[in-house]
Amino acid sequence: MRRSRGFVVVNGMFGGRRRALRVTSKTIGTRANTSLNRSGQHRSQTVKTFVAQTADQWRKWLDEHHDSESEVWLIFYKLHTGVGSIAYLDALDEALCFGWVDSLVKRLDESRYARKFTPRKADSRWSTINRKRYAALKAAGRLKPGGINRAPTDRSYGPRPRFQMPARLPRYIQTALRKKPAAWRYFEGLAPSHRRRYIGWIESAKREETKARRLQEAIRLLSAGKPLGLK
């Protein structure tokens, strides 16, 4: 075992058939940082872990390492052990404050599991829960520079639909389709998602003449029993 930049480096294993992270009792401590070897057939990779009993300890680690480390596995003790451990949501809030986020979860043994935390990538997608928690942290003035610099962006909402999908069939489209029985029958037989796609394509036109032209094109395709295709 050796110490390096505040980390306790030990020999261990991350993975195997049970996907378990084996840590000896000597590596566990309130402020212990451990690095374990992830063994494979062709290579060995260092895996860093951290144990925090309180949010203060986790916050201190993030303050010291958020801009220098690429990942850490935060170890949690299960409730039945009676061992003090930071609550997950508290850990998430502290991570968001510094621009980090959690991802993978690995079972260690009957008493512990580890959750991977990494710096959030620019324009990465944000879950609804994380957006709400980030907004609350911002309102409370808890964000650190790292968290402020990794705020949600327009791109982090994920790819926007090419056109909106109205829930109901507009009356002018229904009237035009009913005038062409073949088109109406084919339209009625489409799956709801395909019907909405036709409607969305027509309705997304900004100019009335474009909307009218798309409606006529839709009627032509529907009358011929053809799908909309890529638009």
N, C-alpha and C positions, 0 to 999 in steps of 0.2 A: 504494500500500500504506500502511495506517495501523495504529497500535497502539491498542488499547482494552481496558482491564482485563485485560492479559496476553494478549490475543488479537492475532494478526497478521491484519488484514483485507485481502484481496486480491480482484481481479476474477477470476472463473473461471466454470465451467459444471458443473452437476450434472444429468445427464440426457442428453437427446438420443436419437437412434436407437440408439446403442450403450450407452446408460445408463452412460456413463463420467464419472468425476470427474477433470477435468483440473487438475492442480496443477503449477505451474512449479517447477523445481528450487530456486529461491530461497525458496520457501515451506516447504521441508522442512528440519527440523532436530531436534535431540534434544528440545528443549523447545518447539518451535514450535506455536502454536495458530493455525489459519487459519480464516477465514470466507469462504465462496465463495457466489456467487450461483447460485441454481437458477432458470434461465430458462424461461419459458413464454410462451404467446401473450398472456396477460392480466396476468401478475404476475411478480414476482421475489422470491424468498425466500432469506434468508441461511442458509447451512449451515455449521456450525462443525466443524472437524476438529482432531484432535490426534495427534501422533506421539510414541510412547514407546518407547525402546529397552529400558527396564527396568521392573520392577514398581514400583520406588521412584518413578519419574517419574510413572507412571500413578496411584499412590496419592496423590502430592502434588497432582496435578490434582483428583482426587476430593475430597480433604480441603478444597481451596480453593473448589470449585465445585459440590459435590454438592447443596447446598441452594439454589443460586441459578440454575443452568442447567437447562433443560428437555430438552436432548439434546446429544450430541456424537458425531461419527463418528471412531472410533479407526482410524488407518491402520496396516496391517500390511504388511511386506515379505515376499514369497515367498522360500522357502529358496534357490532358485537364484541370487538376487541377491547373497547373501553379506552383505547389510546387516543389522545387528543390529536385532531387533524383539522386543517382548514376546510371549511365547507366549500363545495364546488362553486356555487354562485359567487361566493366571496372571492375565490381564486379567479373566476372569470372576470369579475369587475376590475380587479387589480390589473389583470392582463390587458384588458381593453384600455385602461388608463395609460398604459405605456405602449400601445400599438401592437400588442400581441393577441393571439387567439388560440383556442384549443382545437384539437382535431381527434387523433386516434386515442383509443383507450385499450390498455393491455392488462389482463389479469396477471398478478404476480404469484399469489398463493391464496390460501383460505382467508387471510387477514388483510391483504393489501391489493391495490390495483394502481396503475400509473396512467396518467393522462398527458399526452404530448402537447406542449405549448411552443409556438413559433411566432416570429414577427409576421404580422399580416402583410401580404403582398399588395402592391398598389393595384387598385381597381378590382381586387378580389371580391367575390360575391358575399354579401352580408345576409345572414338570416334575419327574419323579422324580430326574433327575440333579442339578438345582439344589437340591432338598430335601436330598439326601445331602451335597452340597458345603456347603450352609449349615449343616447339623448338625455337620459336621467343623470348620468355621470357628468355630462357637460353642463347641465343645468345646476348641478350641485358644486360646480367648480373643481371637480376632482381630476380632470384630465391633465396629464403631463405633456410636455412637448412631443414626445413620441406618439402619444395617442392623438394629439391635435393634428399632427402631420399625416396620420393615417385615418382620417375621417372618411365616412362613406362618400362616394362620388356617384354621379349619374350612371357610370358604367358598372358600379358595384351592385346595382339592382339586377344585373343580368341582362341578356339581350332583349330588347323591346320587340314586341310583335310588329310585323311589317305593316299591319293595319288592324284596327280595332274590330272586335267581333260583336256586333249588336246582339242582344239576347232575343229580340223579336224581329219578325219580318216586317220591314217598312211597308206601308200600304201601297205606295206607288210601285214597288217591286212586285208585290203580290198581284196588283191589277194587271201589270204588263205580262206577267207569267201566265195568268189565267186566260189571257187572250190567245195563248199558244198551248193548246191542250197537251201536246207531246212534251213540251218543255216543263209544264207544270207537273205532269205525272212523273217525269224523271227526277225533278227537284224534290217532290214529295217522298220519293223512294230513297233519297240519299240519307246517309247517317247525319245526325244533328251537327257534328263537327264539320262535315263537308258543306252542309247548307250554310252554316255560319261563315265559312270561308268565302263562299260566293257573295254573301251579303256584305261581308267586311271589305272585299275587294271593290265592290261597287260604291259603298258608302265612304271609302277612304279617299275618293277623288275630291280634290279641292274645288275644281271648276264644274259647273253644272253640265257643260257640254261634254266634259270627260266622263262624268257620271252617266250621262245618257248613252255615250258610246260604249261604255263598259256594260251597261244593262243590255244593249243589243247584242254584244258579243256573248254575254252570258246566256241569253235566250238562244242564240245560234248553237252554242255548245250543248246546252241542255236538250234542245230539240233533236240533236244528233246523238244524244246519249253519251256524251263525252265529259270527262272530269275537267275541272278548271285548269289543272296543271300548275306549273310554276309561274307565278306572276309577281 
